Amino acid sequence: MMSTETYCSWMLLDESVLRSNGDGSFALTGVLILMSLFGIYAVWKGSNLTRHGYRIFSNDPIPAAEAREARGVVEVEGTAHPVSGSTSSKYTDTPSLVHTWKKRKEETGSGSDDDSATNMRTLDSGRDSVPFVVRDESGEIVVDPAAASLSLSNDKTGYSQNRDIRKYESRLHPGDDVHVYGQRNHVTEKCDDFGGEDVVIGEGEEVSQFRVSDTSPTRTSLRLVAKGIVIFVIGVGITIGAGVMALLQKGVM
């Protein structure tokens, strides 16, 4: 996502630069095109997240036993348990079924009017997971989270000695509450990976966004809607900004 500092610096370009000719004008045209494309993508991405959040909010999860016999898109909630084992998180070595990690560095540079500008640069990030089962009062069903979009609580796990590097982990632990929205699939090639089960929730052509969350459907939908609105607003702002700058370049404004 574009930082506030970057967005503001683009919006505050001097009008004389916007109306320049020659190579400067050609370069600026390229920048405006990139801004417009980024803004349009952000609007599309934000709209999709908001729509997906509303879809989760308007649907009700079904029992795990019923999901095993269902077809197409299913939504279940319960507690997460390993099929045969767990994985260990990168920084804290915590037993997890799904985890992500990120290491970011705080960098300070010169801003406008000799003010210092602080930015966070990602040094490392990744994820790991193992198949798990969602268990409720009716039974259980296996989930393959490898391709899932994740909505997990983010924990800050530590700093470097001079506190400029920060490490974060998001984890789904054995026994945690879990909500899964995905496609019910029948598998044959990887049955051993799923404890001999041939019915698995995962990605598929019928589900727009396969998602695993460590909270209730309501909170999952709120997370998605809030994130979608923020991205949508930023996209609209960048797109409008690019349009205004294009008009200034042509001398219309």
Backbone as numpy.savetxt, mean C-alpha at the origin, in Angstrom:
# Nx Ny Nz CAx CAy CAz Cx Cy Cz
4.89 8.08 -2.89 4.05 9.27 -2.89 4.93 10.51 -2.89
4.55 11.55 -3.64 5.36 12.75 -3.72 5.33 13.51 -2.41
6.51 14.00 -1.95 6.59 14.73 -0.70 5.99 16.12 -0.84
5.58 16.70 0.28 5.01 18.05 0.28 6.03 19.06 -0.22
7.30 18.87 0.20 8.34 19.81 -0.20 8.51 19.84 -1.72
8.49 18.66 -2.36 8.66 18.59 -3.80 7.49 19.23 -4.52
6.28 18.94 -4.03 5.09 19.51 -4.66 5.10 21.03 -4.57
5.41 21.55 -3.39 5.43 22.99 -3.19 6.50 23.66 -4.04
7.65 23.02 -4.18 8.73 23.61 -4.96 8.33 23.73 -6.42
7.57 22.74 -6.93 7.08 22.83 -8.30 6.06 23.96 -8.44
5.19 24.08 -7.46 4.13 25.07 -7.54 4.65 26.49 -7.43
5.82 26.68 -6.81 6.35 28.02 -6.57 7.43 28.41 -7.57
7.48 27.76 -8.73 8.45 28.13 -9.75 8.22 29.58 -10.18
9.30 30.30 -10.42 9.22 31.70 -10.81 8.53 31.83 -12.16
7.66 32.82 -12.31 6.89 32.98 -13.53 7.79 33.24 -14.72
8.92 33.88 -14.50 9.84 34.13 -15.60 10.39 32.84 -16.18
10.56 31.83 -15.31 11.02 30.53 -15.79 9.93 29.86 -16.60
8.71 30.00 -16.13 7.59 29.37 -16.82 7.41 29.92 -18.22
7.79 31.20 -18.41 7.58 31.84 -19.71 8.86 31.86 -20.54
9.85 31.12 -20.14 11.12 31.11 -20.86 10.95 30.38 -22.19
11.90 30.63 -23.12 11.87 30.01 -24.43 13.05 29.06 -24.58
13.11 28.36 -25.73 14.26 27.53 -26.01 14.27 26.25 -25.22
15.51 25.84 -24.86 15.68 24.57 -24.17 14.95 24.54 -22.84
14.95 25.68 -22.12 14.26 25.72 -20.84 12.78 25.44 -20.99
12.18 26.01 -22.04 10.76 25.79 -22.27 10.48 24.33 -22.63
11.36 23.74 -23.43 11.19 22.34 -23.81 11.29 21.43 -22.59
12.28 21.71 -21.72 12.45 20.90 -20.52 11.25 21.04 -19.60
10.74 22.28 -19.48 9.59 22.50 -18.61 8.36 21.77 -19.13
8.21 21.74 -20.45 7.09 21.00 -21.03 7.15 19.53 -20.64
8.36 18.97 -20.66 8.52 17.58 -20.24 8.15 17.38 -18.79
8.56 18.33 -17.93 8.22 18.25 -16.51 6.71 18.32 -16.31
6.05 19.20 -17.05 4.60 19.34 -16.92 3.87 18.06 -17.36
4.38 17.43 -18.41 3.78 16.18 -18.86 3.91 15.11 -17.79
5.11 15.01 -17.19 5.33 14.03 -16.13 4.44 14.32 -14.93
4.31 15.60 -14.57 3.43 15.97 -13.46 1.99 15.56 -13.74
1.54 15.82 -14.98 0.16 15.47 -15.33 -0.06 13.97 -15.26
0.89 13.20 -15.78 0.76 11.74 -15.74 0.74 11.23 -14.31
1.64 11.78 -13.47 1.67 11.37 -12.07 0.36 11.72 -11.37
-0.15 12.93 -11.65 -1.40 13.36 -11.03 -2.57 12.49 -11.44
-2.64 12.15 -12.73 -3.72 11.29 -13.22 -3.63 9.91 -12.59
-2.40 9.38 -12.49 -2.22 8.06 -11.86 -2.67 8.10 -10.40
-2.30 9.18 -9.68 -2.68 9.30 -8.27 -4.20 9.37 -8.11
-4.86 10.09 -9.01 -6.33 10.16 -8.98 -6.92 8.77 -9.19
-6.39 8.04 -10.17 -6.87 6.68 -10.44 -6.62 5.76 -9.25
-5.41 5.82 -8.69 -5.05 4.97 -7.56 -5.93 5.28 -6.35
-6.10 6.57 -6.05 -6.92 6.96 -4.91 -8.37 6.53 -5.08
-8.88 6.65 -6.29 -10.26 6.23 -6.55 -10.43 4.73 -6.34
-9.45 3.95 -6.81 -9.53 2.50 -6.65 -9.50 2.09 -5.18
-8.61 2.71 -4.40 -8.53 2.38 -2.98 -9.83 2.73 -2.26
-10.38 3.90 -2.57 -11.63 4.32 -1.94 -12.77 3.38 -2.30
-12.84 3.01 -3.57 -13.89 2.09 -4.02 -13.74 0.72 -3.37
-12.51 0.24 -3.26 -12.27 -1.06 -2.64 -12.64 -1.02 -1.15
-12.31 0.09 -0.48 -12.68 0.23 0.92 -14.18 0.21 1.12
-14.89 0.89 0.24 -16.35 0.90 0.34 -16.92 -0.50 0.08
-16.32 -1.24 -0.86 -16.80 -2.59 -1.17 -16.67 -3.50 0.06
-15.53 -3.39 0.75 -15.33 -4.20 1.96 -16.33 -3.80 3.04
-16.58 -2.49 3.18 -17.50 -1.99 4.20 -18.93 -2.47 3.93
-19.32 -2.54 2.67 -20.70 -2.87 2.33 -20.97 -4.38 2.31
-19.91 -5.20 2.33 -20.09 -6.66 2.34 -19.88 -7.22 3.74
-20.41 -8.40 3.97 -20.24 -9.09 5.25 -19.39 -10.34 5.05
-18.43 -10.59 5.95 -17.64 -11.83 5.86 -18.54 -13.05 6.01
-18.12 -14.16 5.41 -18.86 -15.41 5.54 -18.04 -16.39 6.37
-18.68 -17.41 6.97 -17.93 -18.40 7.75 -16.88 -19.11 6.90
-15.79 -19.51 7.54 -14.71 -20.18 6.82 -15.20 -21.45 6.13
-16.06 -22.21 6.82 -16.58 -23.45 6.22 -17.39 -23.16 4.97
-18.13 -22.07 4.98 -18.91 -21.69 3.80 -18.00 -21.21 2.68
-16.91 -20.52 3.03 -15.97 -20.03 2.03 -15.31 -21.19 1.28
-15.13 -22.32 1.96 -14.52 -23.48 1.31 -15.38 -23.99 0.15
-16.68 -23.81 0.25 -17.60 -24.32 -0.78 -18.04 -23.23 -1.74
-17.64 -21.99 -1.48 -18.08 -20.87 -2.31 -17.32 -20.84 -3.63
-17.72 -19.92 -4.50 -17.03 -19.71 -5.76 -16.73 -18.23 -5.92
-15.62 -17.93 -6.55 -15.28 -16.55 -6.83 -14.73 -15.83 -5.61
-15.13 -14.57 -5.47 -14.60 -13.71 -4.41 -15.23 -14.07 -3.07
-14.40 -14.19 -2.04 -14.88 -14.49 -0.69 -14.23 -13.53 0.30
-14.89 -13.34 1.41 -14.39 -12.49 2.49 -14.58 -13.23 3.81
-13.49 -13.42 4.55 -13.56 -14.15 5.81 -12.80 -13.38 6.88
-13.14 -13.66 8.13 -12.39 -13.12 9.25 -12.35 -14.17 10.36
-11.30 -14.11 11.17 -11.12 -15.06 12.25 -9.75 -14.84 12.87
-9.12 -15.92 13.32 -7.76 -15.82 13.84 -6.82 -16.55 12.88
-5.60 -16.03 12.80 -4.61 -16.58 11.88 -3.73 -17.61 12.59
-3.53 -18.74 11.95 -2.70 -19.81 12.51 -1.81 -20.39 11.41
-0.61 -20.82 11.75 0.29 -21.37 10.73 -0.21 -22.69 10.17
0.11 -22.95 8.92 -0.18 -24.26 8.33 0.82 -25.28 8.84
2.11 -24.92 8.76 3.14 -25.85 9.23 4.27 -25.15 9.98
4.34 -23.85 9.90 5.41 -23.12 10.57 5.27 -21.64 10.29
6.17 -20.86 10.85 6.13 -19.41 10.69 7.47 -18.93 10.15
7.54 -17.64 9.85 8.78 -17.01 9.43 9.18 -16.01 10.51
10.42 -15.55 10.49 10.91 -14.60 11.49 11.07 -13.22 10.87
10.60 -12.19 11.58 10.71 -10.84 11.06 12.17 -10.40 10.97
12.45 -9.49 10.08 13.82 -9.14 9.72 14.60 -8.48 10.85
13.99 -7.53 11.55 14.73 -6.74 12.53 14.59 -7.26 13.95
13.43 -7.79 14.31 13.21 -8.21 15.70 13.16 -9.73 15.86
13.27 -10.46 14.77 13.27 -11.93 14.80 12.01 -12.47 15.49
10.88 -11.79 15.25 9.61 -12.18 15.86 8.89 -13.20 14.97
8.39 -14.30 15.54 7.63 -15.26 14.73 6.42 -14.59 14.09
6.29 -14.74 12.77 5.23 -14.06 12.04 4.72 -14.96 10.92
3.50 -14.70 10.52 2.94 -15.36 9.35 3.14 -14.50 8.10
3.04 -13.21 8.29 3.31 -12.23 7.24 4.05 -11.07 7.89
5.08 -10.57 7.25 5.71 -9.36 7.77 6.35 -8.56 6.64
6.41 -7.27 6.86 7.10 -6.37 5.95 8.12 -5.58 6.75
9.10 -5.03 6.05 10.10 -4.22 6.74 10.52 -3.05 5.86
11.00 -2.03 6.53 11.47 -0.85 5.82 12.54 -0.16 6.66
13.61 0.25 6.02 14.65 1.03 6.68 14.78 2.36 5.95
14.64 3.46 6.70 14.65 4.79 6.08 15.71 5.67 6.75
16.27 6.55 5.95 17.30 7.46 6.45 16.84 8.90 6.32
17.04 9.66 7.39 16.70 11.08 7.39 17.85 11.86 6.79
17.57 12.63 5.75 18.59 13.42 5.08 18.19 14.88 5.11
19.14 15.73 5.44 18.90 17.16 5.54 19.68 17.88 4.46
18.99 18.71 3.70 19.65 19.49 2.66 19.22 20.93 2.73
19.73 21.73 1.82 19.42 23.16 1.80 18.09 23.40 1.12
17.24 24.14 1.79 15.97 24.53 1.21 16.01 25.97 0.75
14.86 26.54 0.47 14.81 27.94 0.05 15.15 28.85 1.21
15.77 29.99 0.89 16.14 30.98 1.90 17.04 30.37 2.98
17.92 29.46 2.55 18.90 28.84 3.46 18.25 28.02 4.57
16.98 27.69 4.44 16.33 26.82 5.42 16.68 25.37 5.10
16.82 24.57 6.13 17.13 23.16 5.91 15.86 22.39 5.62
15.92 21.50 4.65 14.78 20.66 4.28 15.11 19.22 4.63
14.19 18.55 5.31 14.40 17.18 5.75 13.57 16.23 4.90
14.21 15.21 4.37 13.54 14.19 3.58 13.91 12.81 4.11
13.01 11.86 3.94 13.27 10.48 4.34 13.50 9.64 3.08
14.65 8.98 3.02 14.99 8.12 1.87 14.95 6.66 2.30
14.26 5.85 1.53 14.16 4.42 1.84 15.44 3.71 1.41
16.10 3.06 2.37 17.33 2.32 2.10 17.06 0.86 1.78
16.05 0.29 2.40 15.77 -1.13 2.21 14.31 -1.39 2.56
13.69 -2.28 1.84 12.31 -2.67 2.16 12.04 -4.04 1.56
11.05 -4.72 2.10 10.71 -6.04 1.58 9.61 -6.68 2.39
9.32 -7.93 2.08 8.26 -8.65 2.76 8.55 -10.15 2.69
7.93 -10.89 3.59 8.04 -12.34 3.59 6.75 -12.89 4.20
6.39 -14.10 3.83 5.15 -14.68 4.33 5.18 -16.19 4.19
4.29 -16.83 4.91 4.05 -18.27 4.77 2.54 -18.47 4.69
2.08 -19.55 4.05 0.65 -19.84 4.06 0.13 -19.99 5.50
-1.09 -19.54 5.73 -1.70 -19.68 7.05 -3.17 -20.01 6.90
-3.80 -20.38 7.99 -5.23 -20.67 7.96 -5.97 -19.60 8.74
-7.16 -19.26 8.25 -8.10 -18.41 8.99 -9.09 -19.35 9.67
-9.16 -19.26 10.99 -9.99 -20.17 11.76 -11.10 -19.40 12.47
-12.33 -19.89 12.36 -13.44 -19.33 13.11 -14.26 -20.48 13.70
-15.44 -20.18 14.21 -16.24 -21.20 14.87 -16.71 -22.29 13.92
-16.77 -21.98 12.63 -17.29 -22.96 11.66 -16.22 -23.90 11.13
-14.96 -23.49 11.21 -13.89 -24.29 10.64 -12.72 -23.40 10.25
-12.00 -23.79 9.20 -10.84 -23.02 8.78 -10.64 -23.15 7.28
-9.89 -22.19 6.73 -9.56 -22.20 5.31 -8.16 -21.64 5.15
-7.40 -22.20 4.21 -6.01 -21.79 3.98 -5.97 -20.51 3.15
-5.00 -19.66 3.46 -4.75 -18.43 2.71 -3.30 -18.44 2.23
-3.10 -18.12 0.96 -1.75 -17.94 0.41 -1.51 -16.44 0.26
-0.80 -15.80 1.20 -0.69 -14.34 1.21 0.42 -13.77 0.34
1.08 -14.60 -0.46 2.28 -14.15 -1.18 2.01 -12.94 -2.06
0.85 -12.89 -2.72 0.56 -11.79 -3.64 -0.43 -10.78 -3.07
-0.71 -10.86 -1.78 -1.74 -10.00 -1.19 -1.25 -8.58 -0.97
-2.15 -7.62 -1.12 -1.91 -6.28 -0.60 -2.13 -6.35 0.90
-1.24 -5.73 1.66 -1.27 -5.87 3.11 -1.73 -4.59 3.78
-2.52 -4.74 4.82 -2.94 -3.63 5.66 -2.66 -4.04 7.10
-1.41 -3.79 7.54 -0.95 -4.22 8.85 -0.48 -3.02 9.66
-0.59 -3.12 10.98 -0.11 -2.06 11.85 1.40 -1.92 11.70
1.87 -0.67 11.67 3.29 -0.38 11.46 3.96 -0.09 12.79
5.02 -0.82 13.12 5.75 -0.63 14.37 7.14 -0.09 14.08
7.52 0.96 14.81 8.89 1.46 14.72 9.74 0.61 15.65
10.77 -0.03 15.09 11.53 -1.01 15.86 12.86 -0.49 16.38
13.33 0.66 15.92 14.61 1.14 16.43 15.22 2.23 15.58
16.28 2.84 16.14 17.03 3.89 15.48 18.50 3.47 15.38
19.23 4.13 14.48 20.67 4.00 14.49 21.23 4.83 15.64
22.53 4.75 15.86 23.13 5.44 17.01 22.92 6.94 16.95
23.03 7.52 15.78 22.82 8.97 15.66 21.37 9.31 15.27
20.48 8.31 15.30 19.03 8.46 15.14 18.62 8.97 13.76
19.49 8.87 12.76 19.09 9.31 11.42 18.53 8.16 10.58
18.71 6.93 11.03 18.16 5.77 10.33 17.09 5.12 11.21
15.92 4.89 10.63 14.80 4.33 11.37 14.35 3.02 10.71
14.00 2.07 11.54 13.57 0.76 11.06 12.11 0.52 11.46
11.35 -0.04 10.53 9.94 -0.30 10.76 9.62 -1.75 10.37
8.68 -2.32 11.09 8.15 -3.64 10.75 6.63 -3.64 10.86
5.99 -4.39 9.99 4.57 -4.69 10.11 4.44 -6.20 10.14
3.67 -6.73 11.11 3.65 -8.18 11.29 2.22 -8.69 11.55
1.96 -9.87 11.02 0.77 -10.64 11.39 1.28 -11.85 12.16
0.96 -11.91 13.46 1.47 -12.98 14.32 0.50 -14.16 14.37
0.99 -15.35 14.67 0.08 -16.47 14.94 -0.87 -16.11 16.09
-2.16 -16.34 15.87 -3.16 -16.02 16.88 -3.78 -14.64 16.73
-3.25 -13.80 15.83 -3.82 -12.47 15.61 -5.17 -12.57 14.90
-6.02 -11.57 15.16 -7.23 -11.44 14.36 -6.83 -11.08 12.93
-7.56 -11.60 11.96 -7.22 -11.35 10.57 -8.49 -11.26 9.73
-8.42 -10.42 8.72 -9.51 -10.26 7.76 -8.91 -10.47 6.37
-9.55 -11.30 5.56 -9.03 -11.64 4.24 -10.12 -11.43 3.19
-9.76 -10.73 2.12 -10.66 -10.50 0.99 -9.92 -10.98 -0.25
-10.39 -12.08 -0.85 -9.67 -12.64 -2.00 -10.54 -13.60 -2.78
-9.89 -14.41 -3.60 -10.61 -15.35 -4.45 -10.40 -16.78 -3.96
-11.48 -17.52 -3.89 -11.41 -18.93 -3.51 -10.91 -19.71 -4.72
-9.77 -20.39 -4.55 -9.15 -21.12 -5.65 -9.02 -22.61 -5.31
-9.08 -23.42 -6.34 -8.80 -24.86 -6.19 -7.42 -25.11 -6.77
-6.51 -25.63 -5.96 -5.12 -25.82 -6.39 -4.77 -27.30 -6.36
-3.83 -27.66 -7.22 -3.37 -29.06 -7.25 -1.85 -29.15 -7.20
-1.16 -28.14 -7.74 0.30 -28.24 -7.88 1.03 -28.00 -6.57
0.45 -27.20 -5.65 1.19 -26.84 -4.44 0.46 -27.30 -3.18
-0.19 -28.43 -3.24 -0.96 -28.91 -2.09 -0.09 -29.10 -0.85
1.15 -29.57 -1.05 2.03 -29.80 0.10 2.31 -28.51 0.85
2.39 -27.39 0.12 2.66 -26.10 0.76 1.49 -25.66 1.64
0.32 -26.20 1.37 -0.88 -25.79 2.09 -1.39 -26.89 3.02
-0.50 -27.74 3.47 -0.89 -28.79 4.40 -1.81 -29.83 3.81
-1.70 -30.05 2.51 -2.56 -31.03 1.85 -3.91 -30.50 1.42
-4.22 -29.25 1.76 -5.51 -28.65 1.37 -5.48 -28.27 -0.11
-6.61 -28.41 -0.77 -6.69 -28.02 -2.18 -7.61 -26.83 -2.41
-8.11 -26.24 -1.33 -8.92 -25.01 -1.42 -8.18 -23.90 -0.69
-7.87 -22.84 -1.42 -7.03 -21.77 -0.88 -7.58 -20.42 -1.30
-7.56 -19.45 -0.39 -7.88 -18.07 -0.76 -6.60 -17.40 -1.21
-6.66 -16.75 -2.38 -5.49 -16.06 -2.91 -5.90 -15.04 -3.95
-4.97 -14.74 -4.85 -5.28 -13.81 -5.92 -6.03 -14.54 -7.03
-6.61 -13.76 -7.95 -7.33 -14.36 -9.07 -7.94 -13.30 -9.95
-8.44 -13.72 -11.09 -8.99 -12.78 -12.06 -10.28 -12.13 -11.58
-10.98 -12.78 -10.67 -12.29 -12.26 -10.24 -12.19 -11.26 -9.10
-11.03 -11.14 -8.47 -10.89 -10.21 -7.34 -10.02 -9.04 -7.78
-10.53 -7.84 -7.57 -9.80 -6.65 -8.00 -8.57 -6.40 -7.14
-8.66 -6.71 -5.86 -7.52 -6.49 -4.97 -7.58 -7.49 -3.82
-6.70 -8.47 -3.87 -6.57 -9.47 -2.82 -5.89 -8.81 -1.63
-6.53 -8.85 -0.45 -6.02 -8.08 0.69 -6.08 -8.89 1.97
-5.01 -8.75 2.77 -4.92 -9.34 4.10 -4.73 -8.21 5.10
-5.54 -8.20 6.15 -5.50 -7.12 7.13 -5.51 -7.71 8.53
-4.88 -6.99 9.46 -4.83 -7.46 10.85 -5.88 -6.80 11.73
-6.96 -6.35 11.12 -8.00 -5.69 11.89 -9.37 -6.05 11.32
-10.42 -5.44 11.86 -11.78 -5.77 11.46 -12.08 -5.22 10.06
-13.13 -5.73 9.40 -13.51 -5.20 8.10 -13.79 -3.70 8.12
-14.42 -3.22 9.19 -14.73 -1.80 9.27 -13.47 -0.96 9.31
-12.52 -1.34 10.16 -11.27 -0.59 10.25 -10.44 -0.74 8.98
-10.50 -1.90 8.36 -9.80 -2.08 7.09 -10.35 -1.13 6.04
-11.67 -1.04 5.95 -12.28 -0.15 4.97 -11.95 1.30 5.26
-11.92 1.68 6.55 -11.58 3.06 6.90 -10.15 3.38 6.52
-9.23 2.44 6.75 -7.84 2.64 6.34 -7.75 2.90 4.83
-8.44 2.06 4.06 -8.37 2.18 2.61 -9.00 3.47 2.11
-10.16 3.82 2.66 -10.84 5.04 2.23 -10.01 6.27 2.57
-9.45 6.31 3.79 -8.63 7.45 4.19 -7.40 7.59 3.30
-6.72 6.48 3.06 -5.54 6.51 2.20 -5.91 6.91 0.78
-7.04 6.37 0.29 -7.47 6.69 -1.06 -7.81 8.16 -1.23
-8.47 8.74 -0.24 -8.83 10.16 -0.33 -7.59 11.03 -0.35
-6.61 10.71 0.50 -5.37 11.50 0.53 -4.66 11.44 -0.82
-4.52 10.24 -1.38 -3.85 10.10 -2.68 -4.64 10.80 -3.77
-5.96 10.70 -3.72 -6.82 11.35 -4.72 -6.64 12.86 -4.68
-6.67 13.44 -3.48 -6.53 14.90 -3.34 -5.17 15.36 -3.84
-4.11 14.63 -3.49 -2.78 14.99 -3.98 -2.74 14.92 -5.51
-3.35 13.88 -6.07 -3.37 13.75 -7.53 -4.10 14.90 -8.20
-5.24 15.29 -7.64 -5.99 16.42 -8.19 -5.15 17.70 -8.10
-4.49 17.90 -6.95 -3.66 19.10 -6.78 -2.53 19.16 -7.78
-1.85 18.04 -7.99 -0.74 18.02 -8.94 -1.23 18.25 -10.36
-2.36 17.64 -10.71 -2.90 17.80 -12.06 -3.31 19.25 -12.31
-3.99 19.86 -11.34 -4.38 21.26 -11.48 -3.14 22.14 -11.54
-2.15 21.85 -10.68 -0.92 22.63 -10.69 -0.22 22.58 -12.03
-0.19 21.39 -12.64 0.44 21.25 -13.96 -0.31 22.07 -15.00
-1.65 22.07 -14.91 -2.44 22.85 -15.85 -2.20 24.34 -15.71
-2.15 24.83 -14.46 -1.89 26.25 -14.22 -0.52 26.65 -14.74
0.48 25.82 -14.48 1.83 26.11 -14.94 1.92 26.11 -16.46
1.15 25.22 -17.12 1.13 25.20 -18.58 0.54 26.49 -19.13
-0.52 26.99 -18.48 -1.13 28.25 -18.91 -0.17 29.41 -18.71
0.56 29.41 -17.59 1.54 30.46 -17.35 2.64 30.42 -18.40
3.05 29.22 -18.78 4.10 29.08 -19.78 3.68 29.68 -21.12
2.38 29.52 -21.44 1.87 30.04 -22.71 1.48 31.51 -22.62
1.57 32.07 -21.41 1.24 33.47 -21.24 -0.23 33.76 -21.17
-1.05 32.72 -20.92 -2.50 32.92 -20.84 -2.86 33.60 -19.54
-2.11 33.28 -18.45 -2.41 33.84 -17.14 -1.36 34.88 -16.77
